[in-house]
Amino acid sequence: MLANSPSLTHVCPHSYTLPSYHSKNCKLLLSASALSRFKPFKTLPSLNLLLQRNFHGRKFNFRALAETQVSESPQDALQPHSVKIPFGDRHILVETGHMGRQASGAVTVTDGETMVYTTVCLADIPNEPSDFYPLSVNYQERFSAAGRTSGGFFKREGRPKDHEVLVCRLIDRPLRPTMLKGFYHDTQVLSWVLSYDGLHPPDSLAITAAGIAVALSELPHTKPIAGVRVGLVGGKYIVNPTTKEMEDSELDLVLAGTDSAILMIEGYCNFLPEEKLLLAVEVGQDAVQKICKEVETLVEKCGKPKMVDAIKLPPPELYRHVEEIAGDELVHILQIKKKIPRRKALASLEEKVVDILTQRGYVGKGGAALTVETEPDLYVDDDDEDEEVVVDGEVDEGDVHIKPSPRIFTPLLFAEVDVKLVFKETTSKYLRKRIVEGGRRSDGRTPEGIRPISSRCGFLPRAHGSALFTRGETQSLAVVTLGDKQMAQRIDSLDGDDESKRFYLQYSFPPSCVGEAGRVGAPSRREIGHGTLAERALEPILPSEDEFPYTIRVESNITESNGSSSMASVCGGSLALQDAGVPIRRPVAGIAMGMVLDTKEFGGDGTPLILSDITGSEDASGDMDFKVAGNDDCITAFQMDIKVGGITLPVMKQALLQAKEGRKLILAEMSKCLPPPSKKLSRYAPLIHVMKVRPEKVNLIIGSGGKTVRQIIEETGVEAIDTQDDGTVKITARDLVSLEKSKVIIGNLTMVPIIGDTYRNREIKSIAPYGVFVEIVPGREGLCHISELSPGYLSKAEDVFKVGDRIDVKLIEVNEKGQLRLSRRALIPDADPLVPSTKQNTNAKSAPKKFTSVAKDGPVEENVELTKVKSNAPKATSKGNSEEDIVPPGKVVKSRPKTESKAISSASNES
C-alpha cells in the first residue's frame, strides 16, 4: 500500500513531506495539491474523504493517520514516569504520563509543595509562512493553589495579572531561539500553578517545566532548556533560593539556557558591580547544565518523535533571484540614516522584487510551487509476471506500487509570502555585512557609538515633575505624580498579603511612535515587560519611605521609537524624578547592546561584534538584545534576549564592559539637561506631614467607626489622614493652612495630659445626667462629674449650665483607657466660714430664707442665703429664742462669741 512506500518529497513551501517511519504510529503529511496528482487517487478512500470538503479554493495541509497501522501493544502506550532532577541545593520531582496524556507533551514539576503543570499542544494544520514563530505561552497562578479564591465579584481567575504576564515572557523568550525555522504549526504552552507552599517560588520552576514539556513533545527544536533563579545573600550565591532567603538578597537573577549556552537573563540588583553579576551568571549556568543533562536522559526514555519533516524553508534558488534583483539597491538603501525614509524605500524595493519575479513567471500568487524534479507515478509490480503499465484512468486490480517517470518541465514557481521572507532575510544579511566589513552602521556610527542625546525638564507646567528625553530617533516623555498611600498600586498574589507598591512605572507604546495606525487599548505584554524593567532600574535610587513619604508614579510615554525605548524610559524617569523634587540617591541611565555573532561569514575574524545603543533594525537583524541600566560603576537592572543558539560568558563580559562605557557617556549628556531639574517639590504637589504618636492613641484619632478622623478632614479641608498601627500618622493636604489645622487637632487628641493641669475658659460640648463634657483642647474632651461642678449639692447640671458655656476646669484623673476626669470645684476658692454651705438640709421643713443684710451707712449685701446651723451652746431661756439662730432682717451680722463660732465651724466641717 501507499503507506509502505518510500517517502515523497515536494519542495512547495506550502506542502509537507511524509515523515520518516521511525514511529509505529506514523503520521502522513500531504497537501491537497500533492494528493491530487496521484492518478488512481480513488483507490485511497480515507484520503479521498479529506479532499471532498469545500475550502473555497484554499489549499490546506492535512495530518492524518496512515492507512495501515500496527496495533498498539501495552508497552507502546505512554507509561507514567517519574524522575528526580537536581535543582540547586535540592531536587525537584518531574512526572509525565500521569496527567494530560492527550497533549503533545505534559509534565508536572514539584518543588517542596509547589507544583506546576505544563502542557504543549500543536495545531494539525499549519499556518501560512511567516517570519514570526507561532508560539503562545499562558501562565496562570490558580488561587486554589494557596487555598484562596479571587477577591473580585467573580470568584474565578480572569485576565492575566502583570506578574503572570512577566512569567509568560520568561518562558517564551528562552524557548523561541531553540525553535527551528520553517515550522508553522500553531504551538501553545500552558502552565498552571496547582499548588503553592509560599516558600518555593513557581516562576523559575515554570521555565524548567516548559522546557521539559517541549523536549518530550513532537515539537522540533534544537536542545532542551531549563531555568533557575540566583540570589546573593551575605556574599554567597544561592541557586533557587526560597522566598525568605530572597528577602535579604542583593540580587534577583533569573537565567535560562541549554547545556552549552545562555539564552536569557533578567533581573535587578542594588548597585551590583559587573564582576559579581558575571559570577552569578556562571553559578546559574552550571545549575542549568545539570538540569539539561537529566532532561536529555528523560527524553531518551519518554520523548516522542519530532515532526522534522513538517519543516519547510524557502528554496535556495529564491535567495539567488532576490539578491540578483535587489542586492545593489539594498546597499544604498541601508545607508539612509532616517528610519521612516529607509522603511519606505525597503517596502518599495520589496514590491519591486515581487513584481519582477511575477513578470518572469517565477511567482504564482496564491498558488503552490511546482518542481522540476522527477515525480513518481503508480505502477504494478509482480515478480512472477511481466511489467504492466497502468494506463490513464485505469487501475489494475492487485497491489499498487510507484513507478518513477519523468514529467513535463514546468518553470519553478515561488509563493509571494516566501519571496517576502527571503527579502527580509537578505536585508538582514546585507545590514550585518555592512557593519562587519565597513565598520559603520546605517546611521554612520561606529560599533561603540552613541546616538545624539538631548533632554529637557519641566516640560509640563502642571505636572509634579516631567522630562523629555531624546536619543536619536527614540524619545520618551516621563511624567512623575506624587500622592499619598491611597495612590499606591495594590497587588493580589498567591501569598494572600494585601500588598501595595509605593513606586511603580507605567510604560505606554502607542502606534504613532513608529508612524503607524494601530490598536490602542489595554497594555500589551511587551508594554508590561518594558515598564517593569524600567521600574526595577529606578527603584534602587529612590529614598526610603521615612525620608520621602510619598507614593511615586512614573509614566513613560514613548513619542518616538527606533530601538531601546525601555532604556529611554530609565533615562527620562531619572530626570523626571529629580524635577519632581524626589531626593534620589544617584542618577541612572540605560543602554541596549546588540551583537553580530558570526563575523566570519562577512570576512571577519570570527570574534563577535558588540554594538552599543542599537536601533530597531539592528535589533531585528542582530543576534542579541542586551539591556543594562545603572550608574557609572554599578548595575541596577538588566535583561538579555538571544536570537541564536546562545552566548558564552566571555561574550557577555565584553558586552557588560562596553555597556558600562556607554552609560558613562549617557549620564554625562544627561547632566547637560536644559532646563535642568528643579529638585524641589512642585507647588501643585500635595503636602504630606508625618507624625508619630503613641500606638495606643491611634484609636483616638480614628474615633468610633472613623467618626473623628472624618470630622477632622471636614473641618480642616485636608485630603486624607492615614494612620498605622505603629503610631505613624500621615496628613495629606493641598495647602499649608489646612495642614497646620489638622496637626493641631491631632496633636491635641494624642497629647499626654498631666494631672493637675488647669484649662481656663473651656467650652462645654455636651451635657449628660451625670455631668458635662468639656473640650479642654480642640478635639479632646473630658468629663466633669456633677459632683465636681460645684462645692455644694447640684441635682441637675442643666439647671446651672448649658451647652456653649465656658468654665475653668482642672485635670484630676486619667484612667487606664486614657479618659480624662475634670473638676470645676477644685478651682473655686474655699468658702468663707461665715457663709454657710449651699448644701440643703434635707431635714428642714421649709426652704432656706433669704435676707438682705444692711450695714450702717453702708451698702446693701444682696441675697445672703443663711442656713440653719445647729449650735452646741446652751439653750437660751427666753421664750422667743429657738434652737436655730437666724439673723433677722435689718440687723447687721456681728461677731459671735467664741463658743458659738466654734459651733459654726464644727457644724460646717461636719457638713
MARGU-528674 format. One record per residue (C-alpha): x, y, z. Coordinates in pm, whole numbers, padded with zeros to 5 digits, always signed. Layout:
% MARGU-528674
XYZ...
//
This chain:
% MARGU-528674
+00000+00000+00000+00091+00368-00021+00179+00385+00345+00460+00135+00300+00621+00313+00005+00928+00537+00032+00887+00895+00146+00778+01151-00108+00937+01492-00113+00769+01801-00253+00956+02131-00241+00650+02355-00227+00677+02559+00092+00304+02506+00150+00309+02126+00140+00478+01883+00374+00659+01556+00330+00589+01215+00462+00785+01176+00783+01042+00907+00833+00886+00596+00973+01071+00562+01296+00742+00556+01482+00487+00277+01477+00207+00531+01468+00330+00704+01155+00150+01021+01053+00104+01122+00691+00154+01486+00597+00033+01570+00245-00108+01877+00078-00424+01882-00130-00231+01966-00445+00016+01683-00389-00254+01421-00333-00445+01527-00644-00151+01431-00869-00186+01061-00796-00392+00920-01085-00551+00626-00905-00641+00850-00615-00986+00698-00586-00832+00382-00453-00743+00565-00132-01085+00623+00021-00972+00754+00357-00755+01022+00197-01014+01100-00066-01266+01191+00201-01029+01458+00329-01050+01643-00004-01426+01629-00055-01486+01933+00167-01518+02274+00008-01241+02504+00130-01329+02787-00111-01015+02748-00317-00771+02748-00027-00508+02478-00018-00480+02312+00321-00235+02060+00458-00363+01762+00649-00207+01546+00915-00380+01211+00903-00301+00862+01021-00162+00625+00761-00392+00371+00602-00227+00076+00769-00129+00089+01130+00037-00151+01361-00183-00233+01657-00059-00082+01977+00077-00302+02245+00060-00207+02613+00431-00137+02603+00387+00120+02326+00146+00343+02517+00289+00628+02720+00359+00497+03065+00377+00716+03375+00733+00804+03457+00889+00998+03744+01241+01123+03795+01419+01349+04043+01637+01623+03899+01886+01842+04090+01752+02194+04136+02007+02397+04327+02066+02252+04674+01763+02024+04649+01580+01803+04396+01259+01854+04203+01020+01576+04106+00934+01555+03736+00637+01337+03637+00496+01263+03293+00227+01027+03174+00007+01089+03479-00187+01393+03352-00262+01548+03015-00195+01236+02809-00373+01376+02502-00137+01673+02484+00176+01652+02273+00379+01694+02590+00270+01726+02954+00465+01728+03280+00413+01814+03644+00714+01951+03830+00716+01968+04209+00949+02166+04434+00867+02122+04801+00489+02158+04799+00483+02390+04497+00356+02210+04187+00347+02341+03828+00158+02161+03550+00268+02241+03192+00139+02118+02856+00246+02168+02493+00000+02128+02205+00033+02172+01829-00221+02259+01563-00288+01992+01298-00299+02243+01012-00001+02477+00964-00036+02849+00916+00086+03049+00622+00463+03102+00631+00572+03391+00848+00889+03540+00991+00749+03506+01344+00729+03166+01508+00362+03092+01603+00426+03030+01973+00194+03144+02252+00256+03100+02625+00000+03128+02904+00091+03110+03272-00166+03124+03547-00142+03108+03925-00458+02938+04045-00579+03088+04373-00683+02741+04486-00313+02653+04489-00282+02858+04808-00628+02773+04945-00780+03105+04841-01036+03244+04599-01030+03553+04387-01106+03875+04572-01333+04012+04299-01703+03974+04243-01650+03683+04004-01486+03411+04208-01265+03275+03934-00943+03368+03762-00976+03636+03495-00731+03808+03266-00362+03760+03347-00215+03983+03613+00103+04175+03544+00309+03925+03739+00170+03637+03532+00243+03825+03210+00604+03868+03319+00638+03493+03383+00487+03424+03039+00765+03633+02890+01026+03450+03098+00904+03120+02948+00864+03246+02592+01197+03421+02547+01432+03122+02602+01206+02881+02413+01181+03083+02093+01552+03073+01993+01551+02691+02012+01263+02652+01763+01353+02557+01407+01267+02787+01120+01009+02670+00872+00773+02514+01126+00439+02694+01101+00206+02489+01320+00049+02693+01599+00221+02597+01926+00069+02665+02266+00236+02626+02604+00005+02630+02908+00146+02645+03258-00065+02633+03573+00041+02661+03934-00165+02391+04104-00006+02408+04450+00194+02676+04627+00357+02647+04967+00465+03010+04999+00830+02907+05024+00935+02786+04678+00860+03039+04401+00692+02889+04092+00827+03120+03817+01169+02962+03763+01005+02622+03811+00763+02703+03528+01053+02777+03289+01206+02438+03356+00867+02265+03329+00806+02426+02989+01149+02321+02865+01086+01960+02970+00737+01953+02814+00871+02084+02481+01154+01831+02487+00907+01545+02538+00666+01664+02268+00671+01630+01888+00776+01992+01850+01107+02015+01662+01368+02217+01846+01742+02220+01899+01805+02148+02266+01616+02124+02597+01618+02436+02814+01593+02495+03188+01565+02799+03413+01692+02886+03761+01696+03183+03997+02017+03303+04162+02028+03515+04478+02313+03680+04667+02275+03661+05045+02561+03761+05272+02813+03739+04990+02706+03383+04900+02535+03287+04575+02226+03070+04623+02062+02877+04339+01683+02877+04356+01657+03049+04697+01336+03039+04896+01113+03342+04936+01252+03400+05286+01609+03394+05159+01519+03639+04883+01409+03897+05140+01776+03954+05228+01918+03907+04879+02109+04181+04697+02039+04021+04361+01740+03866+04185+01863+03692+03870+01654+03459+03653+01862+03267+03400+01762+03020+03128+01973+02829+02880+02083+02495+02742+02364+02265+02842+02609+02472+02640+02492+02834+02621+02291+03110+02786+01965+03210+02619+01807+03461+02857+01883+03651+03174+01672+03906+03357+01684+04061+03699+01761+04355+03918+02005+04435+04196+02109+04707+04435+02405+04868+04255+02597+04548+04191+02933+04556+04003+02964+04374+03670+03207+04123+03818+02958+04000+04077+02685+03972+03813+02909+03760+03593+02983+03529+03887+02610+03490+03947+02555+03405+03580+02830+03145+03597+02672+02984+03904+02334+02978+03734+02472+02832+03412+02631+02542+03600+02296+02462+03759+02118+02480+03421+02367+02241+03264+02300+01978+03530+01925+02005+03479+01952+01983+03099+02160+01666+03115+01896+01495+03329+01623+01614+03093+01803+01462+02793+01811+01129+02975+01437+01157+03039+01367+01241+02673+01550+00928+02559+01304+00722+02761+00977+00910+02714+01024+01153+02428+00812+01150+02111+00949+01158+01755+00994+01511+01626+00798+01648+01329+01112+01745+01142+00957+01659+00807+00700+01934+00859+00973+02196+00837+00971+02375+00502+01211+02652+00413+01209+02869+00101+01401+02706-00186+01767+02811-00223+01706+02931-00580+01481+03207-00443+01766+03360-00240+01975+03384-00556+01697+03553-00752+01627+03808-00477+01994+03901-00437+02035+03944-00812+01740+04183-00827+01776+04379-00501+02140+04347-00396+02277+04673-00536+01979+04879-00426+01992+04734-00076+02346+04864-00031+02228+05219-00099+01903+05196+00096+02075+05069+00410+02285+05385+00415+01975+05601+00470+02004+05735+00825+01639+05819+00895+01409+05534+00989+01088+05629+00804+01253+05704+00464+01457+05384+00492+01147+05180+00579+00952+05322+00284+01242+05258+00047+01267+04895+00164+00891+04845+00120+00911+04986-00233+01205+04763-00317+01025+04457-00182+00726+04528-00402+00960+04572-00697+01119+04230-00636+00779+04061-00627+00670+04232-00948+00986+04138-01135+00965+03774-01029+00598+03769-01125+00675+03910-01470+00942+03644-01516+00689+03377-01426+00851+03273-01101+00579+03388-00863+00228+03249-00863+00019+03449-00622-00180+03219-00404-00061+02912-00591+00156+02622-00490+00511+02598-00604+00584+02347-00875+00900+02139-00903+01118+02028-01190+01203+01706-01016+01103+01365-01135+00779+01267-00971+00667+00903-00930+00364+00752-01095+00183+00437-00994+00267+00101-01141+00200-00263-01073+00490-00480-00972+00478-00856-00976+00791-01064-00965+00622-01355-01147+00469-01153-01430+00591-00907-01686+00572-00539-01605+00235-00391-01691+00200-00018-01742-00103+00146-01590-00297+00346-01849-00454+00678-01760-00790+00625-01596-00736+00254-01543-00623+00077-01230-00526-00285-01239-00659-00493-00959-00397-00601-00717-00110-00423-00544-00048-00061-00640+00316+00048-00645+00514+00351-00752+00699+00381-01081+00936+00674-01141+00865+00854-01468+00972+01196-01592+00710+01469-01604+00681+01767-01833+00916+02053-01742+00744+02338-01562+00916+02658-01451+00969+02675-01076+00704+02889-00902+00751+03064-00569+00482+03180-00333+00468+03555-00275+00497+03511+00101+00821+03318+00050+00959+03599-00160+00890+03846+00122+01051+03619+00378+01362+03580+00167+01375+03955+00101+01371+04024+00476+01649+03772+00539+01852+03920+00257+01809+04269+00401+01936+04148+00740+02231+03981+00573+02332+04299+00390+02293+04506+00708+02518+04273+00905+02766+04267+00616+02783+04647+00609+02855+04662+00984+03125+04392+00980+03301+04484+00655+03267+04861+00661+03276+04913+01036+02986+05157+01004+02621+05125+01087+02319+05262+00898+02341+05598+01073+02718+05621+01028+02817+05533+01384+03095+05301+01488+03003+04988+01688+03072+05176+02015+02900+05499+01912+02605+05655+02097+02332+05849+01920+02292+06224+01986+02119+06294+02320+01911+06591+02433+01691+06633+02741+01459+06893+02886+01298+06910+03231+00983+07091+03342+00820+07022+03006+00469+07001+03153+00380+07304+03371+00110+07142+03586+00276+06803+03638+00464+06738+03960+00771+06650+03755+00841+06590+03385+01127+06533+03143+01154+06491+02767+01446+06262+02683+01557+06215+02322+01827+05978+02196+01848+05965+01819+01502+05875+01693+01388+05737+02030+01204+05975+02261+01032+05934+02597+00814+06181+02783+00845+06086+03151+00591+06226+03399+00604+06191+03780+00297+06213+04002+00325+06226+04382+00050+06120+04619-00038+05953+04945-00090+05589+05031-00427+05580+04860-00245+05619+04527-00036+05306+04584-00072+05010+04346-00246+04717+04516-00133+04364+04433-00337+04045+04463-00099+03748+04479-00087+03389+04596+00081+03495+04919-00250+03636+05040-00099+03953+05181-00264+04282+05097+00047+04417+04928+00083+04756+04771+00359+04917+04567+00478+05258+04678+00659+05311+04347+00550+05193+04004+00627+05283+03643+00377+05252+03360+00509+05231+03003+00300+05329+02701+00390+05250+02341+00125+05397+02105+00137+05308+01734+00201+05672+01648+00552+05649+01793+00657+05440+01492+00446+05631+01241+00173+05369+01214-00200+05338+01278-00292+05051+01505-00470+04923+01809-00496+05135+02123-00630+04983+02443-00513+04776+02736-00134+04747+02774+00025+04469+02574+00262+04210+02715+00551+04400+02565+00445+04723+02736+00412+04546+03072+00754+04386+03035+00933+04705+02930+00766+04905+03205+00868+04655+03471+01229+04658+03351+01246+05039+03375+01072+05031+03713+01327+04788+03853+01610+05001+03719+01483+05313+03900+01370+05156+04227+01716+05132+04393+01775+05508+04358+01459+05607+04550+01471+05729+04911+01309+05529+05189+00953+05597+05294+01075+05760+05615+01282+06005+05414+01018+06073+05149+00667+05962+05250+00512+05996+04904+00373+05732+04670+00552+05782+04336+00403+05706+03996+00612+05743+03680+00461+05738+03332+00682+05679+03032+00503+05782+02715+00704+05683+02409+00657+05954+02148+00922+05823+01905+01079+05481+01882+01374+05346+01691+01514+05099+01938+01581+05091+02311+01265+05272+02425+01272+05096+02763+01618+05233+02833+01500+05578+02725+01230+05536+02992+01503+05482+03252+01689+05798+03147+01373+06009+03126+01238+05870+03452+01561+05954+03636+01540+06317+03519+01168+06346+03592+01217+06220+03949+01473+06493+04011+01240+06750+03857+00964+06641+04098+01189+06701+04398+01243+06336+04484+01577+06308+04668+01721+06021+04463+02040+05852+04575+02212+05897+04238+02108+05932+03871+02098+05624+03649+02084+05560+03274+02012+05263+03048+02158+05134+02723+02073+04849+02483+02353+04638+02338+02343+04428+02020+02569+04172+01860+02671+04012+01532+02784+03667+01641+02921+03509+01324+03158+03760+01167+03345+03503+00956+03051+03495+00717+03129+03853+00621+03507+03840+00622+03566+03899+00991+03797+03713+01226+03511+03526+01394+03507+03740+01708+03153+03851+01799+03097+04218+01725+02922+04407+02007+02710+04710+01917+02624+04991+02159+02289+05173+02163+02126+04964+01891+01844+05085+01666+01530+04896+01571+01677+04748+01251+01991+04637+01436+01774+04473+01699+01571+04286+01435+01873+04181+01227+02116+04120+01512+02171+03821+01736+02128+03979+02080+01931+04243+02269+02104+04313+02600+01962+04598+02809+02168+04723+03103+02077+05006+03344+02278+05161+03627+02512+05441+03719+02879+05492+03631+03006+05192+03825+02723+04953+03911+02409+04789+03770+02051+04817+03890+01863+04615+03623+01938+04402+03318+01764+04194+03053+01913+03985+02774+01746+03802+02486+01935+03584+02240+01813+03505+01889+02072+03237+01812+02182+02924+01990+02315+03119+02288+02622+03307+02402+02907+03232+02638+03033+03415+02946+03328+03585+02769+03088+03742+02518+02860+03858+02797+03154+04007+02984+03256+04203+02677+02901+04332+02634+02876+04439+03001+03205+04631+02992+03110+04807+02670+02769+04891+02818+02942+05046+03120+03132+05288+02898+02813+05371+02714+02629+05453+03039+02903+05694+03139+02861+05887+02815+02483+05896+02850+02497+06019+03211+02738+06293+03106+02490+06409+02842+02201+06392+03089+02389+06625+03323+02368+06888+03047+01988+06887+03063+01843+07228+02977+01643+07346+03162+01781+07138+03447+01568+06952+03704+01415+07180+03968+01499+06936+04251+01218+07073+04470+00855+06990+04524+00614+07142+04279+00363+07390+04415+00096+07165+04268+00219+06860+04456+00037+06760+04775+00191+06828+05116+00247+06527+05341+00330+06564+05709+00429+06259+05913+00360+06247+06287+00448+05985+06543+00207+05921+06826+00176+05651+07084+00026+05337+06924-00249+05328+07186-00352+05681+07085-00432+05586+06724-00788+05492+06813-00846+05841+06948-00768+05982+06604-00989+05735+06423-01282+05752+06660-01585+05528+06668-01637+05398+06313-01398+05661+06180-01615+05946+06305-01332+06153+06450-01099+06131+06151-01378+06220+05910-01469+06516+06126-01109+06639+06121-01094+06609+05741-01420+06802+05703-01322+07076+05947-00970+07134+05820-01006+07057+05448-00714+06814+05425-00725+06541+05160-00653+06236+05372-00528+06120+05710-00362+05779+05716-00290+05603+06044-00081+05293+06106-00070+05053+06395+00282+05160+06491+00159+05514+06564+00258+05673+06232+00014+05936+06112+00036+06086+05762-00157+06401+05681-00202+06486+05313-00313+06837+05224-00312+07077+04931-00220+07385+05133-00025+07465+05446-00316+07622+05635-00532+07310+05640-00226+07100+05719-00144+07308+06026-00504+07294+06150-00512+06916+06132-00172+06894+06302-00300+07095+06599-00614+06885+06633-00431+06554+06611-00164+06680+06847-00428+06774+07099-00608+06442+07058-00296+06240+07118-00125+06456+07378-00037+06303+07713-00210+06523+07977-00058+06574+08324-00272+06553+08633-00302+06894+08789-00306+07092+08463-00557+07377+08459-00761+07472+08149-00923+07816+08153-01233+07928+07967-01311+07590+07810-01634+07520+07627-01899+07274+07740-01968+07047+07443-02246+06830+07581-02444+06771+07900-02532+06434+08046-02731+06341+08358-02408+06261+08537-02208+06569+08433-02081+06778+08145-01819+06713+07877-01570+06993+07842-01334+07036+07546-01001+07111+07706-00823+07129+07367-00967+07108+07015-01082+06753+06964-01010+06636+07320-01286+06624+07579-01304+06525+07943-01586+06455+08187-01657+06691+08470-01880+06490+08701-02180+06664+08856-02019+06631+09197-01720+06828+09068-01919+07114+08921-01994+07297+09246-01879+07287+09604-02238+07228+09702-02502+06985+09600-02636+07005+09245-02921+06785+09136-02910+06860+08763-02626+07009+08565-02858+07168+08309-03017+07376+08586-02698+07580+08612-02505+07513+08286-02589+07486+07920-02401+07378+07605-02163+07651+07495-02089+07786+07841-01724+07830+07924-01577+07726+08257-01242+07667+08420-01152+07305+08493-00864+07113+08641-00745+06763+08540-00772+06537+08842-00755+06185+08696-00663+05986+08379-00791+05629+08381-00638+05328+08211-00839+05394+07894-00699+05743+07859-01026+05908+07960-00997+06239+08141-01175+06338+08464-01207+06711+08528-01313+06925+08825-01452+07275+08843-01494+07263+09221-01119+07223+09267-01064+07571+09121-01333+07751+09327-01178+07934+09631-01260+07794+09975-01598+07922+10104-01595+08195+10371-01657+08026+10708-01911+08298+10783-02107+08197+10473-02283+07870+10522-02255+07596+10272-02501+07584+09986-02593+07229+10066-02955+07188+10150-03071+07038+10478-03293+06759+10379-03450+06759+10729-03559+07122+10705-03932+07170+10689-03909+07471+10459-03677+07621+10207-03396+07842+10329-03490+08200+10382-03310+08483+10205-03243+08812+10379-03075+09134+10292-02824+09248+10546-02788+09621+10572-02495+09785+10741-02500+10125+10895-02415+10392+10643-02304+10117+10407-02418+09926+10100-02670+09657+10098-02547+09294+10082-02782+09118+09844-02927+08772+09880-02718+08632+10156-02855+08285+10200-02847+08167+10558-02876+07807+10653-02981+07661+10978-02690+07562+11188-02714+07355+11495-02546+07506+11797-02384+07325+12080-02428+07625+12312-02677+07610+12598-03028+07698+12506-03148+08045+12583-03419+08080+12846-03602+08344+12651-03926+08222+12511-03871+08396+12179-03549+08213+12115-03535+07879+11938-03269+07617+11880-03184+07785+11546-03007+08117+11529-03149+08327+11250-03031+08674+11166-03338+08891+11140-03381+09142+10861-03242+09486+10918-02972+09365+11152-02602+09367+11081-02421+09042+11125-02185+09075+11417-01920+08856+11555-02043+08584+11781-01893+08454+12097-01606+08210+12056-01814+07922+12169-02067+07998+11902-01800+08036+11634-01662+07702+11722-02005+07559+11685-02047+07701+11338-01709+07576+11229-01779+07237+11374-02111+07222+11202-01957+07331+10875-01688+07069+10892-01944+06808+10978-02145+06910+10675
//
